[in-house]
Amino acid sequence: MTGFRTTPEGVDGEVNGRLEASIEECDVLVVGGGIGGARAALRAAELGSSVILVEKAVVSRAGPMTYVHSQYAPDHRLEGEEMVEWMREFVVGSNYLADQDWVEQYIAEAYDRINEQIVWGVPYTTHEDGSLKYVTVRGHNLGTTLGVDGRVCMEILKKRMKAAGVRLFERVDVIDLLTTDGQRPTTGAVCGAVGVNVMTGQRHVFTAGAVVLNTGPWYPKLHYAFADHCNGEGHVAAWRVGAEFAGMEFGQFAAWSYFNKSFFTPGQAKIQGIGGKFCNAAGEYFMGRYDPIWGDKGGLFTIARAIMTEMVEGRGPCYLDLRHVKQADLDVLYEVSPTVRRAFTEFEVDPSTDLLEVTPFIVLGTSSTSGPTIDLDGATTVPGLFAVGYGTACPHLMSGISGSGISSFSAVAGYRAGTAAVAFGPSTTPVAVWEEQAQQSFAEYFAPMRRLRQIRPVDVWKAIGEATANPTFALFKTEARIDEALTELYRIRDRMLRYVFAPDYQELKKAHEARAYLTLAIITCEAMKKRTESRGELFRVDHPYADNDEWLKWLLVRRGDGGELDLEFGERDLPFDRWPVPAPAGRQPSPYTVPERYREEVRVP
């Protein structure tokens, strides 16, 4: 049923006290159209449920999955000691914080999910004889992957969703979740969501028995590749209803593939997988110093930081060397990540003869984790709310190397979440319970259209970047520097965000994105203060070691009753007494060097 009007007095979603929005009902609502969302929707539809999938952009034309170049794909079923060795790669790569129950489940079920997609016609890379070409990428010496153009994969899944009767709502940004008690945070359950069409401003209310979030990572406005519209709205919607989060202190995104100070490409894991190496101005290959286990196959954050350190200490510029890589391997790279070929062609780069200068960056955002915790079925701590993929704490990683772990994890978690969500059945929550929630959500979302002050979303993004992306904060964190960043982030919230003006629906969407990202940035910095060690993406000059005696655990945080930034922290000990991969005891020195001018800030334990 609908009650939508385009009248000026209805800009907040209300006309004469009555909610004005289209209302759509379903058993299972999936928010986000990546591979995890598609697999959840397909599984729920297969089990006989009515399913709606809402996507902020267009399925198969936007989002991280459209830039995926390989998927984790075991080439056979694993068990016993062989399974433990494959698990060990994830556990060591995650700096021992991975949930080993999830890792084992993930490796076992990735085999089935990938083989289903093979049957569906997803065109994975093959050898000349037509057999599948299993290879390794960043973070793996045993675990295998299959190359694939993610956009083609998503086109196939989109067709299957339509054939299965999944109703797609595209260009609709979900801005909040609805709850059975009408409260955020809730002591009840999630029963739907509120969304806005980013092109027309049309308001939507979706009621459901269960909601599956697959809204991807959270990044600032980087204006490259897939990241521009992944700013954390799904994370914040889960946060508002009271979902427990983990891994927020590791919320730093890094990239190294800004080439020749001219262009950026995705495909970093694949470039590393085919043998890319990093050297400094003297021709020295340096990654062994910073990551003695993985070297040039290290994680994004490790490599970006290593390059930055080489430059800070006077050994730059730094380069990517592909001159030794076989042409056949370069051809596979171009096949599964065509944007790399286009970029190299446009900027007249020949990787077989040219070194490519690399300039990294480190910003607050998703690298390997940071989001809602989930159980083995993708359920969050809020009944009726499930999450998959980068929209979660990524329990199979938590920190460190991601490799090709996300896309197949999304498929596994999506399948399991779709199965579990069906059990909740249709929503029976009366309209009167959630109607006030929906009105409030629309009022907050459309508020920037009523303002006259000329602060635009881009001004907020610029201010956040100045506070968090500077090299001193990014590379050499201390409690004092984290506090400085937090002071500025709170200032942006109090003195800028409330005055942001949006003259049209596109700017309105950007205002909403900025608000979500700022909330997550503040939570991240507060969490960074709590973890007094250096591990994975978190490096603290004042605690330059991984403390396995005190910090071999997850840091948890959830919203309190005192407002959106009332943070309640907790901890979760990890059950190494029953897990097969043990962790070393004691303090492990960080591989990252501390320049002389910061040495006085080091705390000696």
LOGU-832965 format. One record per residue (C-alpha): chain; x, y, z; residue in one letter. Coordinates in Angstrom, 1 decimal. Layout:
BEGIN
kemi; east; north; up; torba
A; X; Y; Z; A
...
//
This chain:
BEGIN
kemi; east; north; up; torba
A; 0.0; 0.0; 0.0; M
A; 1.2; 3.5; -0.6; T
A; 0.5; 7.0; 0.8; G
A; 3.4; 8.9; -0.8; F
A; 3.0; 12.6; -1.9; R
A; 5.6; 15.0; -3.2; T
A; 4.2; 18.0; -1.3; T
A; 6.5; 20.4; 0.4; P
A; 4.9; 19.8; 3.8; E
A; 5.7; 16.1; 3.4; G
A; 9.4; 16.6; 3.2; V
A; 9.8; 14.9; 6.6; D
A; 7.7; 11.9; 5.7; G
A; 4.6; 13.2; 7.3; E
A; 1.5; 15.1; 6.1; V
A; -1.1; 16.3; 8.6; N
A; 0.4; 14.0; 11.2; G
A; 0.1; 10.9; 9.0; R
A; 3.1; 8.8; 7.7; L
A; 3.5; 9.3; 4.0; E
A; 5.5; 6.4; 2.4; A
A; 5.1; 3.3; 0.3; S
A; 4.8; 0.3; 2.6; I
A; 6.1; -3.0; 1.4; E
A; 5.7; -6.3; 3.3; E
A; 7.9; -9.5; 3.1; C
A; 9.1; -12.4; 5.2; D
A; 12.8; -11.6; 4.7; V
A; 14.3; -8.2; 3.9; L
A; 17.8; -8.1; 2.6; V
A; 19.6; -4.8; 2.6; V
A; 22.6; -4.6; 0.2; G
A; 23.0; -6.3; -3.1; G
A; 26.5; -7.8; -3.0; G
A; 27.2; -11.5; -3.1; I
A; 26.3; -12.0; 0.5; G
A; 22.9; -10.3; 0.1; G
A; 22.2; -12.1; -3.1; A
A; 23.0; -15.5; -1.5; R
A; 20.8; -14.7; 1.5; A
A; 17.9; -13.7; -0.8; A
A; 18.3; -16.7; -3.0; L
A; 18.4; -19.1; 0.0; R
A; 15.4; -17.5; 1.6; A
A; 13.4; -17.6; -1.6; A
A; 14.4; -21.2; -2.2; E
A; 12.9; -22.1; 1.3; L
A; 9.6; -20.5; 0.2; G
A; 9.8; -17.1; 1.9; S
A; 8.8; -13.8; 0.2; S
A; 11.9; -11.7; -0.2; V
A; 12.7; -8.1; -0.9; I
A; 16.3; -6.9; -1.6; L
A; 17.0; -3.2; -1.3; V
A; 20.2; -1.8; -2.9; E
A; 21.4; 1.8; -2.6; K
A; 22.9; 1.7; -6.1; A
A; 22.3; -0.9; -8.8; V
A; 22.9; -4.6; -8.3; V
A; 25.9; -5.7; -10.3; S
A; 26.9; -2.2; -11.2; R
A; 28.2; -0.9; -7.9; A
A; 29.7; -2.0; -4.6; G
A; 32.9; -3.9; -3.7; P
A; 31.8; -7.2; -5.3; M
A; 31.9; -5.6; -8.7; T
A; 35.6; -5.1; -8.3; Y
A; 36.4; -8.5; -6.9; V
A; 39.0; -10.3; -9.0; H
A; 39.1; -13.7; -7.1; S
A; 37.2; -15.7; -4.6; Q
A; 38.5; -18.1; -1.9; Y
A; 37.9; -21.5; -3.3; A
A; 39.2; -24.8; -1.8; P
A; 39.8; -27.2; -4.7; D
A; 38.7; -30.2; -2.5; H
A; 37.0; -31.0; 0.8; R
A; 39.3; -30.6; 3.8; L
A; 39.3; -32.4; 7.1; E
A; 41.7; -33.4; 9.9; G
A; 45.2; -32.0; 10.0; E
A; 44.9; -30.6; 6.5; E
A; 42.0; -28.5; 7.6; M
A; 44.0; -27.3; 10.6; V
A; 46.8; -26.2; 8.3; E
A; 44.5; -24.3; 6.0; W
A; 42.9; -22.7; 9.1; M
A; 46.3; -21.7; 10.4; R
A; 46.8; -19.3; 7.5; E
A; 43.7; -17.3; 8.6; F
A; 44.6; -17.5; 12.3; V
A; 48.2; -16.3; 11.8; V
A; 47.1; -13.7; 9.3; G
A; 44.5; -12.4; 11.7; S
A; 47.1; -12.0; 14.4; N
A; 45.4; -14.8; 16.3; Y
A; 42.1; -13.0; 16.8; L
A; 40.1; -15.0; 14.2; A
A; 37.1; -17.0; 15.5; D
A; 38.4; -20.5; 14.7; Q
A; 34.9; -22.0; 14.7; D
A; 34.0; -19.5; 11.9; W
A; 37.2; -20.2; 10.1; V
A; 36.6; -23.9; 10.0; E
A; 33.0; -23.5; 8.9; Q
A; 34.0; -21.0; 6.3; Y
A; 36.7; -23.1; 4.7; I
A; 34.4; -26.2; 4.7; A
A; 31.4; -24.4; 3.2; E
A; 33.2; -22.2; 0.7; A
A; 33.8; -25.4; -1.3; Y
A; 30.0; -25.9; -1.7; D
A; 29.1; -22.3; -2.3; R
A; 31.7; -21.9; -5.0; I
A; 30.7; -25.1; -6.7; N
A; 27.1; -24.0; -6.8; E
A; 28.2; -20.8; -8.6; Q
A; 30.2; -22.9; -11.0; I
A; 27.0; -24.8; -11.8; V
A; 25.2; -21.5; -12.3; W
A; 27.7; -20.5; -14.9; G
A; 30.0; -18.1; -13.1; V
A; 33.0; -18.0; -15.4; P
A; 36.0; -18.6; -13.2; Y
A; 39.4; -18.6; -14.9; T
A; 40.6; -21.8; -16.5; T
A; 43.8; -23.4; -17.9; H
A; 44.1; -23.9; -21.6; E
A; 42.6; -27.4; -21.3; D
A; 39.5; -25.9; -19.6; G
A; 40.2; -27.1; -16.1; S
A; 39.7; -24.5; -13.3; L
A; 42.8; -22.5; -12.5; K
A; 43.3; -22.5; -8.7; Y
A; 46.0; -20.0; -7.5; V
A; 47.0; -18.3; -4.2; T
A; 46.8; -14.6; -3.4; V
A; 47.8; -12.3; -0.5; R
A; 47.9; -14.1; 2.8; G
A; 47.8; -17.7; 1.5; H
A; 50.3; -20.3; 0.6; N
A; 47.9; -23.2; 0.9; L
A; 44.5; -21.7; 0.5; G
A; 43.4; -21.4; -3.1; T
A; 41.3; -19.0; -5.0; T
A; 39.6; -18.8; -8.4; L
A; 39.9; -15.7; -10.6; G
A; 36.6; -14.1; -11.7; V
A; 35.3; -10.7; -12.8; D
A; 33.0; -9.8; -9.9; G
A; 30.7; -7.8; -12.0; R
A; 30.0; -10.8; -14.2; V
A; 29.4; -12.9; -11.1; C
A; 26.9; -10.4; -9.8; M
A; 25.1; -10.2; -13.1; E
A; 24.4; -14.0; -13.0; I
A; 23.3; -13.8; -9.4; L
A; 20.9; -10.9; -10.2; K
A; 19.3; -12.9; -12.9; K
A; 18.8; -15.8; -10.6; R
A; 17.2; -13.6; -7.9; M
A; 14.7; -12.2; -10.4; K
A; 13.9; -15.7; -11.6; A
A; 13.4; -16.8; -8.0; A
A; 10.8; -14.0; -7.4; G
A; 13.0; -11.8; -5.2; V
A; 11.7; -8.2; -5.5; R
A; 14.5; -5.7; -6.1; L
A; 14.3; -2.1; -4.9; F
A; 17.3; -0.3; -6.4; E
A; 18.6; 3.2; -5.7; R
A; 17.0; 3.1; -2.3; V
A; 19.2; 3.9; 0.7; D
A; 18.1; 2.2; 3.9; V
A; 18.5; 4.8; 6.6; I
A; 17.2; 3.1; 9.7; D
A; 15.8; -0.2; 11.1; L
A; 12.4; -0.7; 12.7; L
A; 11.9; -2.5; 16.0; T
A; 9.0; -4.4; 17.6; T
A; 9.0; -2.1; 20.7; D
A; 9.4; 1.1; 18.7; G
A; 12.7; 1.8; 20.5; Q
A; 16.3; 2.3; 19.5; R
A; 18.2; 0.7; 21.1; P
A; 15.6; -2.1; 21.4; T
A; 14.8; -4.8; 23.9; T
A; 12.6; -6.4; 21.3; G
A; 13.5; -7.4; 17.8; A
A; 14.1; -5.8; 14.4; V
A; 11.0; -5.9; 12.2; C
A; 11.9; -3.9; 9.1; G
A; 13.6; -0.9; 7.7; A
A; 13.1; 2.7; 6.4; V
A; 14.6; 3.8; 3.1; G
A; 14.7; 6.7; 0.7; V
A; 15.1; 6.7; -3.1; N
A; 18.3; 8.6; -3.7; V
A; 17.1; 9.9; -7.1; M
A; 13.5; 10.9; -6.3; T
A; 13.3; 11.2; -2.5; G
A; 10.5; 8.7; -2.4; Q
A; 10.0; 7.3; 1.1; R
A; 9.8; 3.5; 1.7; H
A; 8.9; 1.4; 4.7; V
A; 9.7; -2.3; 4.5; F
A; 8.2; -4.6; 7.1; T
A; 9.7; -8.1; 7.6; A
A; 10.1; -10.9; 9.9; G
A; 13.8; -10.7; 9.7; A
A; 16.4; -8.4; 8.2; V
A; 19.8; -9.4; 6.6; V
A; 22.3; -6.6; 6.3; L
A; 24.9; -6.8; 3.5; N
A; 25.8; -3.1; 3.2; T
A; 29.5; -3.6; 2.7; G
A; 32.5; -1.8; 4.3; P
A; 32.7; 1.8; 5.5; W
A; 35.1; 4.2; 3.9; Y
A; 35.4; 8.0; 3.6; P
A; 34.7; 9.6; 0.2; K
A; 37.8; 8.5; -1.6; L
A; 36.5; 9.0; -5.1; H
A; 37.9; 5.8; -6.6; Y
A; 36.8; 2.3; -7.4; A
A; 34.0; 0.9; -5.3; F
A; 34.5; 2.8; -2.1; A
A; 32.8; 6.1; -2.8; D
A; 29.3; 5.1; -1.6; H
A; 30.2; 2.7; 1.1; C
A; 30.2; 5.0; 4.1; N
A; 28.7; 3.0; 6.9; G
A; 24.9; 3.7; 6.8; E
A; 24.2; 0.0; 7.4; G
A; 26.6; -0.2; 10.3; H
A; 25.1; 2.8; 12.0; V
A; 21.5; 1.5; 11.5; A
A; 22.6; -1.7; 13.4; A
A; 24.4; 0.4; 16.0; W
A; 21.3; 2.5; 16.7; R
A; 19.1; -0.6; 17.5; V
A; 21.8; -1.8; 19.9; G
A; 23.8; -4.4; 18.0; A
A; 27.1; -5.4; 19.6; E
A; 30.2; -4.4; 17.6; F
A; 33.8; -5.8; 17.6; A
A; 37.1; -4.9; 16.0; G
A; 36.4; -1.2; 15.7; M
A; 39.9; -0.4; 17.0; E
A; 41.2; -2.0; 13.8; F
A; 39.1; 0.3; 11.6; G
A; 41.9; 1.6; 9.3; Q
A; 41.8; 1.2; 5.5; F
A; 45.0; 1.3; 3.5; A
A; 45.8; 1.1; -0.1; A
A; 49.1; 1.1; -2.0; W
A; 48.1; 1.1; -5.6; S
A; 48.1; 4.8; -6.4; Y
A; 50.5; 4.5; -9.3; F
A; 53.0; 7.1; -10.7; N
A; 51.1; 9.8; -8.8; K
A; 48.5; 9.6; -11.5; S
A; 46.0; 6.8; -11.2; F
A; 44.6; 4.2; -8.8; F
A; 43.5; 0.7; -9.5; T
A; 41.8; -2.1; -7.5; P
A; 43.2; -5.7; -7.8; G
A; 45.9; -5.3; -5.2; Q
A; 45.5; -8.8; -3.8; A
A; 45.7; -10.3; -7.3; K
A; 48.8; -8.2; -8.2; I
A; 50.5; -9.5; -5.1; Q
A; 49.3; -13.0; -5.9; G
A; 51.0; -13.1; -9.3; I
A; 54.3; -12.1; -7.7; G
A; 54.4; -8.3; -7.4; G
A; 57.3; -7.1; -5.3; K
A; 58.1; -3.8; -3.6; F
A; 61.4; -2.0; -3.7; C
A; 62.8; 1.4; -2.6; N
A; 64.8; 3.9; -4.5; A
A; 68.0; 1.9; -4.0; A
A; 66.4; -1.2; -5.5; G
A; 66.1; -2.9; -2.2; E
A; 63.2; -5.3; -1.7; Y
A; 62.1; -4.4; 1.8; F
A; 58.9; -6.2; 2.8; M
A; 60.8; -9.0; 4.5; G
A; 61.7; -6.5; 7.2; R
A; 58.1; -5.5; 7.9; Y
A; 56.4; -8.9; 7.5; D
A; 58.8; -11.8; 7.9; P
A; 56.0; -14.3; 7.5; I
A; 54.2; -13.1; 4.3; W
A; 56.7; -10.6; 2.8; G
A; 55.3; -9.2; -0.4; D
A; 52.1; -11.1; 0.1; K
A; 51.4; -9.2; 3.3; G
A; 48.2; -7.3; 4.1; G
A; 47.2; -4.0; 2.6; L
A; 47.8; -2.1; 5.9; F
A; 51.3; -3.7; 6.4; T
A; 52.4; -2.9; 2.9; I
A; 51.0; 0.7; 2.9; A
A; 52.7; 1.4; 6.3; R
A; 56.0; -0.2; 5.1; A
A; 56.1; 2.0; 2.0; I
A; 55.2; 5.1; 4.1; M
A; 58.0; 4.2; 6.6; T
A; 60.5; 3.8; 3.8; E
A; 59.6; 7.2; 2.5; M
A; 59.6; 8.9; 6.0; V
A; 63.0; 7.5; 6.7; E
A; 64.5; 8.8; 3.4; G
A; 64.6; 5.6; 1.3; R
A; 61.8; 6.6; -1.1; G
A; 60.2; 6.8; -3.5; P
A; 59.0; 3.2; -3.6; C
A; 58.0; 1.0; -6.5; Y
A; 56.0; -2.0; -7.5; L
A; 58.1; -4.4; -9.6; D
A; 56.2; -6.7; -12.0; L
A; 59.0; -7.1; -14.5; R
A; 59.7; -10.7; -13.6; H
A; 56.0; -11.8; -13.8; V
A; 55.1; -14.1; -16.7; K
A; 52.9; -12.6; -19.4; Q
A; 50.4; -15.5; -18.9; A
A; 49.9; -14.4; -15.2; D
A; 49.5; -10.7; -16.3; L
A; 46.9; -11.9; -18.8; D
A; 44.9; -13.5; -15.9; V
A; 45.2; -10.3; -13.9; L
A; 43.8; -8.3; -16.8; Y
A; 41.0; -10.9; -17.3; E
A; 39.7; -10.8; -13.8; V
A; 40.4; -7.2; -13.1; S
A; 39.9; -5.4; -16.4; P
A; 40.3; -1.9; -14.8; T
A; 44.0; -2.7; -14.3; V
A; 44.5; -3.3; -18.0; R
A; 42.5; -0.1; -18.9; R
A; 44.6; 2.0; -16.5; A
A; 47.9; 0.6; -17.6; F
A; 46.9; 1.2; -21.2; T
A; 45.6; 4.7; -20.6; E
A; 48.6; 5.8; -18.7; F
A; 51.1; 4.0; -21.1; E
A; 52.5; 1.7; -18.5; V
A; 54.2; -1.6; -19.5; D
A; 54.6; -3.6; -16.3; P
A; 57.0; -6.0; -18.1; S
A; 59.6; -3.2; -18.4; T
A; 58.5; -0.4; -16.1; D
A; 58.7; 0.0; -12.4; L
A; 55.5; 1.7; -11.0; L
A; 55.9; 4.3; -8.3; E
A; 53.5; 3.6; -5.5; V
A; 52.0; 6.2; -3.1; T
A; 50.0; 4.7; -0.2; P
A; 47.4; 6.2; 2.1; F
A; 45.8; 5.2; 5.4; I
A; 42.4; 6.4; 6.5; V
A; 39.8; 5.3; 9.0; L
A; 37.6; 2.6; 7.5; G
A; 37.2; -1.1; 7.0; T
A; 40.3; -3.1; 6.3; S
A; 39.6; -6.6; 7.7; S
A; 36.9; -6.0; 10.3; T
A; 34.9; -3.5; 12.4; S
A; 31.2; -4.1; 12.6; G
A; 28.4; -6.1; 14.3; P
A; 29.3; -9.4; 15.9; T
A; 27.6; -12.5; 14.4; I
A; 27.1; -16.1; 15.4; D
A; 27.7; -19.1; 13.1; L
A; 24.4; -18.3; 11.4; D
A; 25.0; -14.6; 10.8; G
A; 22.7; -13.5; 13.7; A
A; 23.7; -10.3; 15.5; T
A; 22.9; -9.8; 19.2; T
A; 19.6; -8.1; 18.2; V
A; 16.9; -10.7; 17.5; P
A; 15.7; -10.6; 13.9; G
A; 18.8; -8.8; 12.6; L
A; 21.4; -10.7; 10.6; F
A; 24.6; -9.4; 9.0; A
A; 27.0; -10.8; 6.4; V
A; 30.2; -9.8; 4.6; G
A; 32.0; -6.6; 5.3; Y
A; 28.9; -5.4; 7.2; G
A; 30.0; -7.5; 10.1; T
A; 33.0; -7.8; 12.5; A
A; 34.3; -10.4; 10.0; C
A; 34.9; -13.1; 12.6; P
A; 37.1; -15.2; 10.3; H
A; 39.6; -12.3; 10.1; L
A; 39.1; -9.7; 12.9; M
A; 42.5; -8.1; 12.0; S
A; 45.3; -8.5; 9.5; G
A; 45.3; -10.1; 6.1; I
A; 42.0; -10.4; 4.2; S
A; 43.2; -11.7; 0.8; G
A; 40.2; -13.1; -1.0; S
A; 38.5; -14.0; 2.2; G
A; 35.6; -11.5; 2.1; I
A; 33.7; -12.5; -1.1; S
A; 33.4; -16.2; -0.3; S
A; 32.8; -15.5; 3.4; F
A; 29.9; -13.3; 2.3; S
A; 28.5; -16.2; 0.2; A
A; 28.8; -18.6; 3.1; V
A; 27.4; -16.3; 5.7; A
A; 24.7; -15.1; 3.3; G
A; 23.5; -18.7; 2.7; Y
A; 23.5; -19.4; 6.4; R
A; 21.8; -16.1; 7.3; A
A; 19.1; -16.6; 4.6; G
A; 18.4; -20.0; 6.1; T
A; 18.1; -18.8; 9.7; A
A; 16.1; -15.6; 8.8; A
A; 13.3; -17.7; 7.3; V
A; 12.6; -19.2; 10.7; A
A; 11.4; -15.8; 12.0; F
A; 8.4; -15.8; 9.6; G
A; 6.5; -12.7; 8.5; P
A; 6.3; -9.6; 10.6; S
A; 3.3; -9.3; 13.0; T
A; 4.2; -5.9; 14.5; T
A; 1.3; -3.4; 14.2; P
A; 1.9; -0.3; 12.2; V
A; 1.2; 1.9; 15.3; A
A; 4.3; 0.4; 17.0; V
A; 6.9; 1.5; 14.4; W
A; 5.1; 4.4; 12.7; E
A; 6.6; 7.0; 15.1; E
A; 10.0; 5.5; 14.5; Q
A; 9.6; 5.8; 10.8; A
A; 8.5; 9.4; 11.0; Q
A; 11.4; 10.3; 13.2; Q
A; 13.9; 8.7; 10.8; S
A; 12.4; 10.6; 7.8; F
A; 12.5; 13.8; 9.7; A
A; 16.2; 13.4; 10.6; E
A; 17.1; 12.3; 7.1; Y
A; 15.4; 15.2; 5.3; F
A; 16.4; 17.9; 7.9; A
A; 19.3; 19.2; 5.7; P
A; 16.8; 20.3; 3.0; M
A; 15.2; 22.7; 5.5; R
A; 18.4; 24.5; 6.5; R
A; 19.8; 27.7; 5.0; L
A; 23.4; 27.6; 6.3; R
A; 25.9; 26.8; 3.5; Q
A; 27.9; 24.0; 5.0; I
A; 27.9; 21.2; 2.5; R
A; 28.7; 17.5; 2.9; P
A; 32.0; 17.9; 1.1; V
A; 33.1; 20.4; 3.9; D
A; 32.4; 17.7; 6.5; V
A; 34.4; 15.1; 4.6; W
A; 37.3; 17.5; 4.2; K
A; 37.4; 18.3; 7.9; A
A; 37.3; 14.6; 8.9; I
A; 40.2; 13.9; 6.5; G
A; 42.3; 16.7; 8.0; E
A; 41.7; 15.3; 11.5; A
A; 42.4; 11.6; 10.7; T
A; 44.3; 11.1; 7.5; A
A; 47.5; 13.1; 8.4; N
A; 50.6; 10.9; 8.5; P
A; 51.4; 11.5; 12.1; T
A; 48.1; 10.2; 13.3; F
A; 47.9; 7.5; 10.7; A
A; 51.4; 6.1; 11.4; L
A; 52.4; 7.0; 15.0; F
A; 49.3; 6.8; 17.2; K
A; 49.5; 7.6; 20.9; T
A; 46.7; 8.1; 23.4; E
A; 47.4; 11.9; 23.2; A
A; 47.1; 11.9; 19.3; R
A; 44.0; 9.8; 19.4; I
A; 42.5; 12.3; 21.9; D
A; 43.4; 15.2; 19.6; E
A; 41.6; 13.5; 16.7; A
A; 38.6; 12.8; 18.8; L
A; 38.4; 16.4; 20.0; T
A; 38.3; 17.4; 16.3; E
A; 35.7; 14.8; 15.4; L
A; 33.4; 15.8; 18.2; Y
A; 33.9; 19.5; 17.1; R
A; 32.8; 18.5; 13.5; I
A; 29.7; 16.8; 14.9; R
A; 28.7; 19.7; 17.1; D
A; 29.7; 22.7; 15.0; R
A; 29.4; 21.4; 11.4; M
A; 27.2; 18.3; 11.0; L
A; 24.1; 19.9; 12.5; R
A; 24.3; 22.8; 10.0; Y
A; 24.9; 20.7; 6.8; V
A; 22.6; 22.0; 4.0; F
A; 21.4; 19.8; 1.1; A
A; 19.7; 21.5; -1.9; P
A; 18.7; 18.2; -3.7; D
A; 18.4; 14.5; -3.1; Y
A; 21.9; 13.6; -4.2; Q
A; 23.4; 16.1; -1.7; E
A; 20.9; 14.7; 0.9; L
A; 22.3; 11.2; 0.4; K
A; 25.9; 12.6; 0.8; K
A; 24.8; 14.3; 4.1; A
A; 23.5; 11.1; 5.4; H
A; 26.7; 9.3; 4.4; E
A; 28.9; 11.9; 6.1; A
A; 26.8; 11.6; 9.3; R
A; 27.2; 7.8; 9.3; A
A; 30.9; 7.8; 8.7; Y
A; 31.5; 10.4; 11.4; L
A; 29.7; 8.3; 14.0; T
A; 31.9; 5.3; 13.1; L
A; 35.1; 7.3; 13.0; A
A; 34.4; 8.5; 16.6; I
A; 33.6; 4.9; 17.8; I
A; 36.8; 3.7; 16.1; T
A; 39.0; 6.3; 17.8; C
A; 37.4; 5.6; 21.2; E
A; 38.1; 1.9; 20.7; A
A; 41.7; 2.6; 19.6; M
A; 42.3; 4.2; 23.0; K
A; 41.0; 1.1; 24.8; K
A; 43.3; -1.5; 23.2; R
A; 46.7; -0.7; 24.7; T
A; 48.9; -2.7; 22.4; E
A; 49.8; -2.8; 18.7; S
A; 48.2; -5.5; 16.6; R
A; 47.1; -5.8; 12.9; G
A; 46.0; -2.4; 11.6; E
A; 46.4; -0.7; 15.0; L
A; 49.9; 0.5; 15.7; F
A; 50.5; 2.6; 18.8; R
A; 53.9; 4.2; 19.4; V
A; 53.2; 4.2; 23.1; D
A; 52.6; 0.4; 23.1; H
A; 54.7; -1.0; 20.2; P
A; 54.1; -4.7; 20.8; Y
A; 51.3; -7.3; 20.6; A
A; 50.4; -8.3; 24.1; D
A; 49.2; -11.9; 24.0; N
A; 49.0; -12.1; 27.7; D
A; 46.5; -9.2; 28.1; E
A; 45.0; -8.6; 24.7; W
A; 44.4; -12.0; 23.0; L
A; 40.6; -11.1; 23.1; K
A; 38.0; -9.1; 21.3; W
A; 37.1; -5.6; 22.3; L
A; 33.3; -5.2; 22.3; L
A; 31.3; -2.0; 22.2; V
A; 27.6; -1.2; 22.0; R
A; 25.3; 1.8; 22.2; R
A; 24.1; 2.7; 25.7; G
A; 20.7; 4.3; 26.6; D
A; 22.3; 7.7; 26.9; G
A; 22.4; 8.6; 23.1; G
A; 24.1; 7.5; 19.9; E
A; 27.6; 8.1; 21.2; L
A; 27.0; 6.6; 24.7; D
A; 29.6; 3.8; 24.3; L
A; 29.6; 0.7; 26.6; E
A; 32.7; -1.3; 26.2; F
A; 33.3; -5.0; 27.1; G
A; 35.7; -7.8; 26.2; E
A; 35.4; -11.4; 24.9; R
A; 38.0; -13.9; 25.8; D
A; 38.8; -16.4; 23.1; L
A; 38.6; -20.2; 23.8; P
A; 42.1; -21.2; 22.8; F
A; 41.7; -24.2; 25.2; D
A; 39.5; -25.9; 22.6; R
A; 40.7; -24.3; 19.3; W
A; 43.2; -26.2; 17.2; P
A; 45.6; -23.4; 16.4; V
A; 47.4; -22.0; 19.5; P
A; 48.8; -18.5; 19.9; A
A; 52.2; -17.6; 21.3; P
A; 52.4; -16.3; 24.8; A
A; 53.9; -13.0; 26.0; G
A; 54.6; -9.7; 24.2; R
A; 55.6; -9.9; 20.5; Q
A; 57.5; -6.8; 19.3; P
A; 55.7; -4.9; 16.4; S
A; 57.6; -5.1; 13.1; P
A; 56.9; -1.4; 12.6; Y
A; 59.8; 0.8; 13.4; T
A; 59.5; 3.9; 15.6; V
A; 61.5; 6.9; 14.2; P
A; 64.0; 8.5; 16.6; E
A; 61.8; 11.6; 17.1; R
A; 59.0; 9.5; 18.6; Y
A; 61.1; 7.2; 20.8; R
A; 60.5; 9.1; 24.0; E
A; 56.8; 8.2; 23.6; E
A; 57.4; 4.4; 23.8; V
A; 56.2; 2.9; 27.1; R
A; 58.5; 0.2; 28.3; V
A; 56.4; -2.6; 29.9; P
//
